[in-house]
Amino acid sequence: MPQAKSKADAILTEQELNPMAVIAPIAGWLVPGAGHLIQRRWLRGLLLLISVFAMFVLGVLMEGKVYGLNGGDLLDMLGFVGDLGAGSLYFVTRLMDWGKGAIQLASADYGTKFIIVAGLLNVMSAVDAYDIAIGKKE
Amino acid sequence: MQLSHFSAAIIFAFFASIVFGITQRTAPRDMVLYGAKCFAFFAVGTIAASWLMWVVKH
């Protein structure tokens, strides 16, 4: 039993010492697909970049709403958390003051959902980049 | 920019399926198959739900 424990500890220590396990998810969150690209998963990284970027940009072009921190409503806060998942795309959109949301358009509501889902998909890809970094996935 | 309900649903399904395929499977072949399956479920589910709503309305 003590031997099994020490083996588990060795694996954990190895993961903790792997800087890629920290860099990859952060890079993947900030720039969609970057977590995969810096680990030389070129095709996967490119597909993730295109998918998340396209969904986010289409959402903004459809005049979807980008939520701010102080929405004042629980659903707005959840929307903010989803939007924040898009990393730099979210920050650029907020800086440029885009994503005001046109409530009179039905497609704008779709746009809002596109933006939130783009953020959530980006979080999934960042977690996947972490799994690759720690060797859980190839 | 305005998309129809159907085109918005198909675009959503397409990009979401790509990410699902890449992140939820390990082998490249499984990624493609899972992505295609997700896309089919999204698309067929949307059409089925649309018809269901039509039936409820009428």
N, CA and C atoms of all chains as a GROMACS GRO file, in nm:
protein
  588
    1MET      N    1   0.080  -0.123   0.000
    1MET     CA    2   0.000   0.000   0.000
    1MET      C    3   0.083   0.128   0.000
    2PRO      N    4   0.186   0.137   0.089
    2PRO     CA    5   0.267   0.259   0.088
    2PRO      C    6   0.332   0.284  -0.047
    3GLN      N    7   0.362   0.173  -0.120
    3GLN     CA    8   0.426   0.187  -0.250
    3GLN      C    9   0.330   0.253  -0.351
    4ALA      N   10   0.201   0.209  -0.344
    4ALA     CA   11   0.100   0.267  -0.433
    4ALA      C   12   0.083   0.415  -0.406
    5LYS      N   13   0.085   0.451  -0.278
    5LYS     CA   14   0.069   0.591  -0.242
    5LYS      C   15   0.184   0.675  -0.296
    6SER      N   16   0.305   0.622  -0.282
    6SER     CA   17   0.420   0.698  -0.328
    6SER      C   18   0.418   0.712  -0.481
    7LYS      N   19   0.363   0.613  -0.550
    7LYS     CA   20   0.352   0.622  -0.696
    7LYS      C   21   0.254   0.733  -0.735
    8ALA      N   22   0.141   0.736  -0.662
    8ALA     CA   23   0.041   0.841  -0.688
    8ALA      C   24   0.100   0.978  -0.659
    9ASP      N   25   0.177   0.985  -0.550
    9ASP     CA   26   0.243   1.112  -0.516
    9ASP      C   27   0.340   1.155  -0.625
   10ALA      N   28   0.411   1.055  -0.679
   10ALA     CA   29   0.508   1.086  -0.786
   10ALA      C   30   0.438   1.142  -0.908
   11ILE      N   31   0.322   1.084  -0.942
   11ILE     CA   32   0.246   1.134  -1.058
   11ILE      C   33   0.198   1.276  -1.033
   12LEU      N   34   0.147   1.298  -0.910
   12LEU     CA   35   0.099   1.432  -0.876
   12LEU      C   36   0.212   1.534  -0.879
   13THR      N   37   0.326   1.496  -0.826
   13THR     CA   38   0.441   1.588  -0.826
   13THR      C   39   0.484   1.621  -0.968
   14GLU      N   40   0.483   1.516  -1.051
   14GLU     CA   41   0.521   1.537  -1.191
   14GLU      C   42   0.427   1.636  -1.260
   15GLN      N   43   0.296   1.622  -1.228
   15GLN     CA   44   0.198   1.712  -1.288
   15GLN      C   45   0.217   1.855  -1.239
   16GLU      N   46   0.248   1.866  -1.106
   16GLU     CA   47   0.266   1.999  -1.049
   16GLU      C   48   0.388   2.069  -1.107
   17LEU      N   49   0.491   1.989  -1.142
   17LEU     CA   50   0.613   2.049  -1.194
   17LEU      C   51   0.604   2.082  -1.343
   18ASN      N   52   0.500   2.031  -1.407
   18ASN     CA   53   0.486   2.055  -1.550
   18ASN      C   54   0.429   2.195  -1.576
   19PRO      N   55   0.512   2.288  -1.622
   19PRO     CA   56   0.461   2.424  -1.643
   19PRO      C   57   0.352   2.433  -1.749
   20MET      N   58   0.355   2.339  -1.843
   20MET     CA   59   0.254   2.340  -1.949
   20MET      C   60   0.113   2.320  -1.893
   21ALA      N   61   0.103   2.249  -1.777
   21ALA     CA   62  -0.027   2.226  -1.715
   21ALA      C   63  -0.090   2.357  -1.666
   22VAL      N   64  -0.006   2.460  -1.648
   22VAL     CA   65  -0.057   2.591  -1.607
   22VAL      C   66  -0.073   2.682  -1.729
   23ILE      N   67   0.028   2.678  -1.816
   23ILE     CA   68   0.029   2.769  -1.931
   23ILE      C   69  -0.080   2.735  -2.032
   24ALA      N   70  -0.097   2.605  -2.062
   24ALA     CA   71  -0.189   2.565  -2.169
   24ALA      C   72  -0.334   2.608  -2.142
   25PRO      N   73  -0.390   2.579  -2.022
   25PRO     CA   74  -0.530   2.621  -2.003
   25PRO      C   75  -0.547   2.773  -2.001
   26ILE      N   76  -0.448   2.844  -1.948
   26ILE     CA   77  -0.460   2.991  -1.945
   26ILE      C   78  -0.453   3.047  -2.088
   27ALA      N   79  -0.356   2.994  -2.166
   27ALA     CA   80  -0.345   3.039  -2.306
   27ALA      C   81  -0.471   3.002  -2.384
   28GLY      N   82  -0.523   2.881  -2.357
   28GLY     CA   83  -0.643   2.837  -2.426
   28GLY      C   84  -0.765   2.920  -2.390
   29TRP      N   85  -0.768   2.967  -2.267
   29TRP     CA   86  -0.879   3.054  -2.226
   29TRP      C   87  -0.866   3.193  -2.291
   30LEU      N   88  -0.745   3.248  -2.287
   30LEU     CA   89  -0.725   3.383  -2.342
   30LEU      C   90  -0.746   3.387  -2.493
   31VAL      N   91  -0.686   3.291  -2.562
   31VAL     CA   92  -0.699   3.285  -2.709
   31VAL      C   93  -0.753   3.146  -2.744
   32PRO      N   94  -0.874   3.138  -2.797
   32PRO     CA   95  -0.932   3.007  -2.828
   32PRO      C   96  -0.838   2.920  -2.913
   33GLY      N   97  -0.816   2.798  -2.868
   33GLY     CA   98  -0.731   2.703  -2.942
   33GLY      C   99  -0.583   2.716  -2.914
   34ALA      N  100  -0.542   2.823  -2.846
   34ALA     CA  101  -0.398   2.844  -2.822
   34ALA      C  102  -0.339   2.736  -2.732
   35GLY      N  103  -0.418   2.685  -2.640
   35GLY     CA  104  -0.371   2.579  -2.551
   35GLY      C  105  -0.331   2.455  -2.628
   36HIS      N  106  -0.401   2.428  -2.737
   36HIS     CA  107  -0.368   2.314  -2.822
   36HIS      C  108  -0.252   2.349  -2.916
   37LEU      N  109  -0.254   2.470  -2.967
   37LEU     CA  110  -0.150   2.511  -3.063
   37LEU      C  111  -0.011   2.510  -2.999
   38ILE      N  112   0.000   2.556  -2.873
   38ILE     CA  113   0.134   2.558  -2.811
   38ILE      C  114   0.180   2.417  -2.773
   39GLN      N  115   0.088   2.322  -2.780
   39GLN     CA  116   0.129   2.182  -2.757
   39GLN      C  117   0.136   2.105  -2.889
   40ARG      N  118   0.144   2.180  -2.997
   40ARG     CA  119   0.162   2.125  -3.132
   40ARG      C  120   0.047   2.038  -3.179
   41ARG      N  121  -0.073   2.065  -3.128
   41ARG     CA  122  -0.193   2.000  -3.184
   41ARG      C  123  -0.253   2.101  -3.281
   42TRP      N  124  -0.189   2.110  -3.398
   42TRP     CA  125  -0.219   2.219  -3.492
   42TRP      C  126  -0.362   2.215  -3.543
   43LEU      N  127  -0.405   2.098  -3.592
   43LEU     CA  128  -0.538   2.090  -3.652
   43LEU      C  129  -0.648   2.114  -3.549
   44ARG      N  130  -0.633   2.049  -3.434
   44ARG     CA  131  -0.733   2.065  -3.328
   44ARG      C  132  -0.739   2.212  -3.283
   45GLY      N  133  -0.623   2.270  -3.263
   45GLY     CA  134  -0.618   2.409  -3.219
   45GLY      C  135  -0.682   2.503  -3.319
   46LEU      N  136  -0.653   2.478  -3.447
   46LEU     CA  137  -0.710   2.563  -3.552
   46LEU      C  138  -0.861   2.549  -3.560
   47LEU      N  139  -0.909   2.426  -3.551
   47LEU     CA  140  -1.054   2.404  -3.555
   47LEU      C  141  -1.124   2.468  -3.436
   48LEU      N  142  -1.062   2.457  -3.319
   48LEU     CA  143  -1.120   2.519  -3.199
   48LEU      C  144  -1.121   2.671  -3.213
   49LEU      N  145  -1.010   2.724  -3.262
   49LEU     CA  146  -1.000   2.869  -3.283
   49LEU      C  147  -1.110   2.918  -3.376
   50ILE      N  148  -1.124   2.850  -3.490
   50ILE     CA  149  -1.224   2.891  -3.589
   50ILE      C  150  -1.366   2.879  -3.531
   51SER      N  151  -1.393   2.768  -3.464
   51SER     CA  152  -1.528   2.743  -3.412
   51SER      C  153  -1.569   2.846  -3.307
   52VAL      N  154  -1.484   2.865  -3.207
   52VAL     CA  155  -1.518   2.958  -3.099
   52VAL      C  156  -1.521   3.102  -3.151
   53PHE      N  157  -1.422   3.137  -3.231
   53PHE     CA  158  -1.415   3.273  -3.286
   53PHE      C  159  -1.538   3.302  -3.373
   54ALA      N  160  -1.572   3.206  -3.460
   54ALA     CA  161  -1.687   3.227  -3.551
   54ALA      C  162  -1.816   3.241  -3.471
   55MET      N  163  -1.835   3.157  -3.372
   55MET     CA  164  -1.960   3.167  -3.293
   55MET      C  165  -1.969   3.300  -3.220
   56PHE      N  166  -1.856   3.343  -3.163
   56PHE     CA  167  -1.856   3.468  -3.087
   56PHE      C  168  -1.883   3.588  -3.181
   57VAL      N  169  -1.811   3.590  -3.293
   57VAL     CA  170  -1.825   3.703  -3.386
   57VAL      C  171  -1.966   3.706  -3.448
   58LEU      N  172  -2.017   3.589  -3.484
   58LEU     CA  173  -2.153   3.584  -3.538
   58LEU      C  174  -2.253   3.635  -3.434
   59GLY      N  175  -2.230   3.601  -3.308
   59GLY     CA  176  -2.318   3.649  -3.201
   59GLY      C  177  -2.316   3.801  -3.191
   60VAL      N  178  -2.197   3.858  -3.201
   60VAL     CA  179  -2.186   4.005  -3.194
   60VAL      C  180  -2.249   4.069  -3.318
   61LEU      N  181  -2.224   4.007  -3.436
   61LEU     CA  182  -2.283   4.061  -3.560
   61LEU      C  183  -2.435   4.052  -3.560
   62MET      N  184  -2.489   3.954  -3.491
   62MET     CA  185  -2.635   3.942  -3.480
   62MET      C  186  -2.692   4.037  -3.375
   63GLU      N  187  -2.603   4.122  -3.323
   63GLU     CA  188  -2.638   4.222  -3.222
   63GLU      C  189  -2.682   4.158  -3.091
   64GLY      N  190  -2.616   4.048  -3.057
   64GLY     CA  191  -2.641   3.985  -2.927
   64GLY      C  192  -2.584   4.068  -2.814
   65LYS      N  193  -2.630   4.040  -2.694
   65LYS     CA  194  -2.586   4.118  -2.579
   65LYS      C  195  -2.464   4.053  -2.514
   66VAL      N  196  -2.366   4.137  -2.479
   66VAL     CA  197  -2.249   4.091  -2.402
   66VAL      C  198  -2.268   4.142  -2.260
   67TYR      N  199  -2.276   4.050  -2.166
   67TYR     CA  200  -2.307   4.086  -2.028
   67TYR      C  201  -2.188   4.147  -1.955
   68GLY      N  202  -2.220   4.244  -1.869
   68GLY     CA  203  -2.117   4.305  -1.785
   68GLY      C  204  -2.118   4.242  -1.647
   69LEU      N  205  -2.025   4.284  -1.563
   69LEU     CA  206  -2.012   4.225  -1.430
   69LEU      C  207  -2.134   4.254  -1.342
   70ASN      N  208  -2.180   4.378  -1.346
   70ASN     CA  209  -2.290   4.416  -1.257
   70ASN      C  210  -2.423   4.416  -1.332
   71GLY      N  211  -2.468   4.297  -1.366
   71GLY     CA  212  -2.595   4.287  -1.436
   71GLY      C  213  -2.713   4.313  -1.344
   72GLY      N  214  -2.696   4.285  -1.215
   72GLY     CA  215  -2.802   4.309  -1.119
   72GLY      C  216  -2.905   4.197  -1.112
   73ASP      N  217  -2.893   4.101  -1.201
   73ASP     CA  218  -2.989   3.991  -1.206
   73ASP      C  219  -2.911   3.860  -1.211
   74LEU      N  220  -2.966   3.756  -1.148
   74LEU     CA  221  -2.894   3.628  -1.141
   74LEU      C  222  -2.864   3.573  -1.281
   75LEU      N  223  -2.961   3.580  -1.370
   75LEU     CA  224  -2.940   3.529  -1.506
   75LEU      C  225  -2.836   3.611  -1.581
   76ASP      N  226  -2.833   3.743  -1.553
   76ASP     CA  227  -2.730   3.828  -1.614
   76ASP      C  228  -2.591   3.788  -1.565
   77MET      N  229  -2.583   3.753  -1.436
   77MET     CA  230  -2.453   3.713  -1.381
   77MET      C  231  -2.406   3.581  -1.444
   78LEU      N  232  -2.501   3.490  -1.463
   78LEU     CA  233  -2.466   3.364  -1.529
   78LEU      C  234  -2.423   3.389  -1.674
   79GLY      N  235  -2.492   3.483  -1.737
   79GLY     CA  236  -2.454   3.521  -1.873
   79GLY      C  237  -2.314   3.579  -1.876
   80PHE      N  238  -2.281   3.658  -1.774
   80PHE     CA  239  -2.146   3.716  -1.763
   80PHE      C  240  -2.041   3.606  -1.752
   81VAL      N  241  -2.070   3.507  -1.667
   81VAL     CA  242  -1.975   3.397  -1.648
   81VAL      C  243  -1.953   3.323  -1.781
   82GLY      N  244  -2.062   3.299  -1.854
   82GLY     CA  245  -2.051   3.233  -1.984
   82GLY      C  246  -1.970   3.316  -2.082
   83ASP      N  247  -2.002   3.446  -2.089
   83ASP     CA  248  -1.930   3.536  -2.181
   83ASP      C  249  -1.781   3.543  -2.148
   84LEU      N  250  -1.751   3.547  -2.018
   84LEU     CA  251  -1.612   3.561  -1.974
   84LEU      C  252  -1.526   3.443  -2.020
   85GLY      N  253  -1.590   3.329  -2.043
   85GLY     CA  254  -1.518   3.211  -2.090
   85GLY      C  255  -1.449   3.231  -2.222
   86ALA      N  256  -1.493   3.330  -2.299
   86ALA     CA  257  -1.433   3.355  -2.431
   86ALA      C  258  -1.298   3.427  -2.420
   87GLY      N  259  -1.257   3.465  -2.298
   87GLY     CA  260  -1.125   3.524  -2.277
   87GLY      C  261  -1.106   3.657  -2.346
   88SER      N  262  -1.003   3.666  -2.428
   88SER     CA  263  -0.968   3.795  -2.490
   88SER      C  264  -1.080   3.848  -2.580
   89LEU      N  265  -1.156   3.757  -2.641
   89LEU     CA  266  -1.267   3.803  -2.726
   89LEU      C  267  -1.366   3.886  -2.644
   90TYR      N  268  -1.389   3.840  -2.522
   90TYR     CA  269  -1.481   3.912  -2.434
   90TYR      C  270  -1.425   4.050  -2.399
   91PHE      N  271  -1.296   4.053  -2.361
   91PHE     CA  272  -1.236   4.180  -2.319
   91PHE      C  273  -1.233   4.280  -2.434
   92VAL      N  274  -1.198   4.232  -2.554
   92VAL     CA  275  -1.196   4.322  -2.671
   92VAL      C  276  -1.336   4.377  -2.698
   93THR      N  277  -1.436   4.291  -2.690
   93THR     CA  278  -1.573   4.334  -2.715
   93THR      C  279  -1.617   4.440  -2.615
   94ARG      N  280  -1.581   4.418  -2.489
   94ARG     CA  281  -1.618   4.517  -2.387
   94ARG      C  282  -1.543   4.648  -2.407
   95LEU      N  283  -1.414   4.637  -2.442
   95LEU     CA  284  -1.336   4.758  -2.465
   95LEU      C  285  -1.390   4.840  -2.581
   96MET      N  286  -1.433   4.769  -2.686
   96MET     CA  287  -1.485   4.839  -2.804
   96MET      C  288  -1.631   4.881  -2.788
   97ASP      N  289  -1.687   4.844  -2.676
   97ASP     CA  290  -1.826   4.879  -2.645
   97ASP      C  291  -1.925   4.816  -2.745
   98TRP      N  292  -1.891   4.696  -2.791
   98TRP     CA  293  -1.982   4.624  -2.878
   98TRP      C  294  -2.074   4.537  -2.791
   99GLY      N  295  -2.169   4.474  -2.856
   99GLY     CA  296  -2.255   4.379  -2.785
   99GLY      C  297  -2.354   4.444  -2.691
  100LYS      N  298  -2.420   4.549  -2.742
  100LYS     CA  299  -2.520   4.617  -2.659
  100LYS      C  300  -2.652   4.541  -2.654
  101GLY      N  301  -2.678   4.462  -2.757
  101GLY     CA  302  -2.802   4.384  -2.758
  101GLY      C  303  -2.919   4.464  -2.811
  102ALA      N  304  -2.975   4.417  -2.923
  102ALA     CA  305  -3.092   4.484  -2.982
  102ALA      C  306  -3.215   4.401  -2.949
  103ILE      N  307  -3.288   4.442  -2.846
  103ILE     CA  308  -3.398   4.358  -2.798
  103ILE      C  309  -3.515   4.348  -2.895
  104GLN      N  310  -3.520   4.442  -2.992
  104GLN     CA  311  -3.632   4.438  -3.087
  104GLN      C  312  -3.613   4.332  -3.195
  105LEU      N  313  -3.493   4.275  -3.205
  105LEU     CA  314  -3.466   4.174  -3.307
  105LEU      C  315  -3.466   4.034  -3.246
  106ALA      N  316  -3.538   3.942  -3.312
  106ALA     CA  317  -3.540   3.803  -3.262
  106ALA      C  318  -3.401   3.741  -3.277
  107SER      N  319  -3.333   3.775  -3.385
  107SER     CA  320  -3.200   3.714  -3.408
  107SER      C  321  -3.097   3.764  -3.307
  108ALA      N  322  -3.122   3.880  -3.246
  108ALA     CA  323  -3.030   3.931  -3.145
  108ALA      C  324  -3.027   3.839  -3.023
  109ASP      N  325  -3.142   3.779  -2.995
  109ASP     CA  326  -3.147   3.684  -2.882
  109ASP      C  327  -3.063   3.560  -2.914
  110TYR      N  328  -3.069   3.517  -3.039
  110TYR     CA  329  -2.982   3.407  -3.081
  110TYR      C  330  -2.836   3.449  -3.065
  111GLY      N  331  -2.807   3.572  -3.104
  111GLY     CA  332  -2.671   3.624  -3.094
  111GLY      C  333  -2.620   3.617  -2.951
  112THR      N  334  -2.707   3.655  -2.856
  112THR     CA  335  -2.669   3.650  -2.714
  112THR      C  336  -2.632   3.507  -2.675
  113LYS      N  337  -2.710   3.411  -2.723
  113LYS     CA  338  -2.683   3.270  -2.690
  113LYS      C  339  -2.555   3.222  -2.760
  114PHE      N  340  -2.534   3.268  -2.881
  114PHE     CA  341  -2.410   3.232  -2.953
  114PHE      C  342  -2.287   3.277  -2.872
  115ILE      N  343  -2.294   3.399  -2.819
  115ILE     CA  344  -2.180   3.455  -2.746
  115ILE      C  345  -2.155   3.376  -2.617
  116ILE      N  346  -2.263   3.346  -2.545
  116ILE     CA  347  -2.248   3.270  -2.419
  116ILE      C  348  -2.192   3.131  -2.448
  117VAL      N  349  -2.249   3.064  -2.549
  117VAL     CA  350  -2.205   2.928  -2.579
  117VAL      C  351  -2.061   2.927  -2.631
  118ALA      N  352  -2.022   3.030  -2.706
  118ALA     CA  353  -1.882   3.039  -2.750
  118ALA      C  354  -1.789   3.041  -2.629
  119GLY      N  355  -1.827   3.117  -2.526
  119GLY     CA  356  -1.747   3.123  -2.404
  119GLY      C  357  -1.740   2.988  -2.334
  120LEU      N  358  -1.854   2.921  -2.326
  120LEU     CA  359  -1.856   2.790  -2.259
  120LEU      C  360  -1.777   2.686  -2.337
  121LEU      N  361  -1.787   2.690  -2.468
  121LEU     CA  362  -1.709   2.596  -2.551
  121LEU      C  363  -1.560   2.623  -2.536
  122ASN      N  364  -1.525   2.750  -2.519
  122ASN     CA  365  -1.384   2.784  -2.500
  122ASN      C  366  -1.331   2.730  -2.368
  123VAL      N  367  -1.415   2.732  -2.266
  123VAL     CA  368  -1.374   2.673  -2.137
  123VAL      C  369  -1.351   2.522  -2.155
  124MET      N  370  -1.439   2.457  -2.230
  124MET     CA  371  -1.421   2.313  -2.257
  124MET      C  372  -1.288   2.287  -2.327
  125SER      N  373  -1.254   2.372  -2.423
  125SER     CA  374  -1.130   2.351  -2.498
  125SER      C  375  -1.009   2.380  -2.409
  126ALA      N  376  -1.020   2.476  -2.316
  126ALA     CA  377  -0.909   2.504  -2.224
  126ALA      C  378  -0.887   2.386  -2.130
  127VAL      N  379  -0.996   2.325  -2.083
  127VAL     CA  380  -0.985   2.207  -1.997
  127VAL      C  381  -0.922   2.091  -2.075
  128ASP      N  382  -0.960   2.079  -2.202
  128ASP     CA  383  -0.902   1.975  -2.287
  128ASP      C  384  -0.751   1.997  -2.304
  129ALA      N  385  -0.710   2.123  -2.318
  129ALA     CA  386  -0.568   2.155  -2.330
  129ALA      C  387  -0.493   2.114  -2.202
  130TYR      N  388  -0.560   2.135  -2.088
  130TYR     CA  389  -0.499   2.093  -1.960
  130TYR      C  390  -0.483   1.941  -1.956
  131ASP      N  391  -0.586   1.869  -2.001
  131ASP     CA  392  -0.579   1.722  -2.003
  131ASP      C  393  -0.464   1.673  -2.090
  132ILE      N  394  -0.440   1.741  -2.201
  132ILE     CA  395  -0.328   1.704  -2.288
  132ILE      C  396  -0.196   1.732  -2.216
  133ALA      N  397  -0.190   1.847  -2.148
  133ALA     CA  398  -0.065   1.887  -2.080
  133ALA      C  399  -0.026   1.789  -1.970
  134ILE      N  400  -0.124   1.734  -1.898
  134ILE     CA  401  -0.090   1.643  -1.788
  134ILE      C  402  -0.080   1.499  -1.836
  135GLY      N  403  -0.101   1.477  -1.965
  135GLY     CA  404  -0.085   1.343  -2.020
  135GLY      C  405  -0.208   1.254  -2.007
  136LYS      N  406  -0.319   1.312  -1.966
  136LYS     CA  407  -0.443   1.235  -1.953
  136LYS      C  408  -0.500   1.203  -2.091
  137LYS      N  409  -0.467   1.289  -2.187
  137LYS     CA  410  -0.516   1.272  -2.324
  137LYS      C  411  -0.401   1.299  -2.420
  138GLU      N  412  -0.403   1.230  -2.534
  138GLU     CA  413  -0.295   1.249  -2.631
  138GLU      C  414  -0.310   1.378  -2.710
  139MET      N  415  -2.679   4.198  -3.890
  139MET     CA  416  -2.685   4.068  -3.955
  139MET      C  417  -2.801   3.987  -3.899
  140GLN      N  418  -2.885   3.935  -3.989
  140GLN     CA  419  -2.999   3.857  -3.942
  140GLN      C  420  -2.999   3.719  -4.007
  141LEU      N  421  -3.004   3.618  -3.925
  141LEU     CA  422  -3.012   3.480  -3.974
  141LEU      C  423  -3.152   3.426  -3.948
  142SER      N  424  -3.193   3.332  -4.033
  142SER     CA  425  -3.322   3.268  -4.006
  142SER      C  426  -3.306   3.174  -3.887
  143HIS      N  427  -3.417   3.132  -3.831
  143HIS     CA  428  -3.412   3.041  -3.716
  143HIS      C  429  -3.335   2.914  -3.752
  144PHE      N  430  -3.367   2.860  -3.870
  144PHE     CA  431  -3.305   2.733  -3.910
  144PHE      C  432  -3.156   2.748  -3.934
  145SER      N  433  -3.117   2.851  -4.008
  145SER     CA  434  -2.974   2.867  -4.036
  145SER      C  435  -2.895   2.894  -3.908
  146ALA      N  436  -2.954   2.970  -3.815
  146ALA     CA  437  -2.887   2.995  -3.686
  146ALA      C  438  -2.868   2.862  -3.612
  147ALA      N  439  -2.971   2.778  -3.613
  147ALA     CA  440  -2.962   2.649  -3.543
  147ALA      C  441  -2.857   2.558  -3.606
  148ILE      N  442  -2.850   2.559  -3.739
  148ILE     CA  443  -2.754   2.472  -3.808
  148ILE      C  444  -2.610   2.521  -3.785
  149ILE      N  445  -2.590   2.652  -3.790
  149ILE     CA  446  -2.456   2.707  -3.765
  149ILE      C  447  -2.412   2.676  -3.621
  150PHE      N  448  -2.506   2.696  -3.530
  150PHE     CA  449  -2.479   2.664  -3.389
  150PHE      C  450  -2.439   2.517  -3.376
  151ALA      N  451  -2.518   2.428  -3.437
  151ALA     CA  452  -2.492   2.284  -3.429
  151ALA      C  453  -2.356   2.249  -3.488
  152PHE      N  454  -2.322   2.313  -3.599
  152PHE     CA  455  -2.197   2.283  -3.667
  152PHE      C  456  -2.076   2.314  -3.579
  153PHE      N  457  -2.070   2.436  -3.528
  153PHE     CA  458  -1.953   2.475  -3.449
  153PHE      C  459  -1.949   2.405  -3.313
  154ALA      N  460  -2.064   2.390  -3.250
  154ALA     CA  461  -2.066   2.322  -3.120
  154ALA      C  462  -2.023   2.176  -3.136
  155SER      N  463  -2.064   2.113  -3.246
  155SER     CA  464  -2.028   1.972  -3.269
  155SER      C  465  -1.877   1.955  -3.289
  156ILE      N  466  -1.816   2.051  -3.357
  156ILE     CA  467  -1.670   2.044  -3.376
  156ILE      C  468  -1.599   2.044  -3.240
  157VAL      N  469  -1.640   2.138  -3.154
  157VAL     CA  470  -1.575   2.147  -3.022
  157VAL      C  471  -1.605   2.022  -2.939
  158PHE      N  472  -1.729   1.977  -2.942
  158PHE     CA  473  -1.764   1.854  -2.868
  158PHE      C  474  -1.679   1.737  -2.916
  159GLY      N  475  -1.668   1.722  -3.046
  159GLY     CA  476  -1.592   1.611  -3.102
  159GLY      C  477  -1.447   1.613  -3.058
  160ILE      N  478  -1.385   1.730  -3.064
  160ILE     CA  479  -1.242   1.741  -3.028
  160ILE      C  480  -1.220   1.719  -2.879
  161THR      N  481  -1.308   1.775  -2.797
  161THR     CA  482  -1.282   1.773  -2.652
  161THR      C  483  -1.332   1.646  -2.583
  162GLN      N  484  -1.429   1.578  -2.641
  162GLN     CA  485  -1.488   1.465  -2.568
  162GLN      C  486  -1.436   1.328  -2.611
  163ARG      N  487  -1.353   1.324  -2.713
  163ARG     CA  488  -1.297   1.196  -2.758
  163ARG      C  489  -1.146   1.207  -2.773
  164THR      N  490  -1.079   1.092  -2.771
  164THR     CA  491  -0.932   1.092  -2.774
  164THR      C  492  -0.877   1.064  -2.914
  165ALA      N  493  -0.926   0.959  -2.978
  165ALA     CA  494  -0.874   0.921  -3.110
  165ALA      C  495  -0.936   1.007  -3.220
  166PRO      N  496  -0.856   1.046  -3.320
  166PRO     CA  497  -0.909   1.133  -3.427
  166PRO      C  498  -1.034   1.078  -3.496
  167ARG      N  499  -1.036   0.946  -3.520
  167ARG     CA  500  -1.154   0.888  -3.587
  167ARG      C  501  -1.279   0.901  -3.498
  168ASP      N  502  -1.259   0.876  -3.368
  168ASP     CA  503  -1.372   0.889  -3.275
  168ASP      C  504  -1.420   1.034  -3.266
  169MET      N  505  -1.324   1.128  -3.277
  169MET     CA  506  -1.362   1.271  -3.272
  169MET      C  507  -1.456   1.305  -3.387
  170VAL      N  508  -1.420   1.257  -3.507
  170VAL     CA  509  -1.502   1.287  -3.626
  170VAL      C  510  -1.640   1.222  -3.612
  171LEU      N  511  -1.641   1.096  -3.569
  171LEU     CA  512  -1.769   1.026  -3.555
  171LEU      C  513  -1.858   1.091  -3.449
  172TYR      N  514  -1.798   1.125  -3.337
  172TYR     CA  515  -1.876   1.187  -3.229
  172TYR      C  516  -1.927   1.325  -3.272
  173GLY      N  517  -1.842   1.400  -3.340
  173GLY     CA  518  -1.884   1.532  -3.389
  173GLY      C  519  -2.000   1.520  -3.486
  174ALA      N  520  -1.990   1.422  -3.577
  174ALA     CA  521  -2.099   1.402  -3.674
  174ALA      C  522  -2.228   1.360  -3.603
  175LYS      N  523  -2.212   1.275  -3.502
  175LYS     CA  524  -2.330   1.229  -3.427
  175LYS      C  525  -2.395   1.347  -3.352
  176CYS      N  526  -2.313   1.431  -3.292
  176CYS     CA  527  -2.367   1.548  -3.221
  176CYS      C  528  -2.440   1.640  -3.317
  177PHE      N  529  -2.380   1.660  -3.436
  177PHE     CA  530  -2.443   1.749  -3.534
  177PHE      C  531  -2.579   1.692  -3.575
  178ALA      N  532  -2.583   1.561  -3.599
  178ALA     CA  533  -2.710   1.497  -3.639
  178ALA      C  534  -2.814   1.512  -3.528
  179PHE      N  535  -2.772   1.491  -3.404
  179PHE     CA  536  -2.866   1.504  -3.292
  179PHE      C  537  -2.918   1.648  -3.280
  180PHE      N  538  -2.827   1.744  -3.294
  180PHE     CA  539  -2.867   1.885  -3.287
  180PHE      C  540  -2.970   1.915  -3.397
  181ALA      N  541  -2.934   1.879  -3.521
  181ALA     CA  542  -3.019   1.913  -3.636
  181ALA      C  543  -3.154   1.841  -3.630
  182VAL      N  544  -3.149   1.711  -3.609
  182VAL     CA  545  -3.274   1.634  -3.603
  182VAL      C  546  -3.358   1.678  -3.483
  183GLY      N  547  -3.292   1.703  -3.371
  183GLY     CA  548  -3.363   1.749  -3.251
  183GLY      C  549  -3.434   1.881  -3.274
  184THR      N  550  -3.366   1.972  -3.347
  184THR     CA  551  -3.426   2.103  -3.376
  184THR      C  552  -3.551   2.086  -3.463
  185ILE      N  553  -3.538   2.005  -3.568
  185ILE     CA  554  -3.651   1.984  -3.659
  185ILE      C  555  -3.767   1.914  -3.585
  186ALA      N  556  -3.733   1.815  -3.505
  186ALA     CA  557  -3.837   1.743  -3.429
  186ALA      C  558  -3.908   1.837  -3.332
  187ALA      N  559  -3.829   1.920  -3.263
  187ALA     CA  560  -3.889   2.014  -3.167
  187ALA      C  561  -3.978   2.116  -3.239
  188SER      N  562  -3.936   2.157  -3.361
  188SER     CA  563  -4.015   2.252  -3.439
  188SER      C  564  -4.150   2.192  -3.477
  189TRP      N  565  -4.147   2.068  -3.523
  189TRP     CA  566  -4.273   2.002  -3.560
  189TRP      C  567  -4.362   1.980  -3.437
  190LEU      N  568  -4.299   1.950  -3.326
  190LEU     CA  569  -4.375   1.931  -3.201
  190LEU      C  570  -4.447   2.061  -3.163
  191MET      N  571  -4.376   2.172  -3.177
  191MET     CA  572  -4.438   2.301  -3.145
  191MET      C  573  -4.551   2.332  -3.243
  192TRP      N  574  -4.531   2.294  -3.372
  192TRP     CA  575  -4.638   2.315  -3.471
  192TRP      C  576  -4.761   2.234  -3.432
  193VAL      N  577  -4.740   2.109  -3.389
  193VAL     CA  578  -4.852   2.022  -3.349
  193VAL      C  579  -4.923   2.081  -3.228
  194VAL      N  580  -4.845   2.129  -3.131
  194VAL     CA  581  -4.905   2.188  -3.010
  194VAL      C  582  -4.990   2.310  -3.047
  195LYS      N  583  -4.938   2.389  -3.141
  195LYS     CA  584  -5.010   2.511  -3.180
  195LYS      C  585  -5.140   2.479  -3.253
  196HIS      N  586  -5.137   2.374  -3.337
  196HIS     CA  587  -5.256   2.341  -3.416
  196HIS      C  588  -5.340   2.234  -3.348
   0.00000   0.00000   0.00000
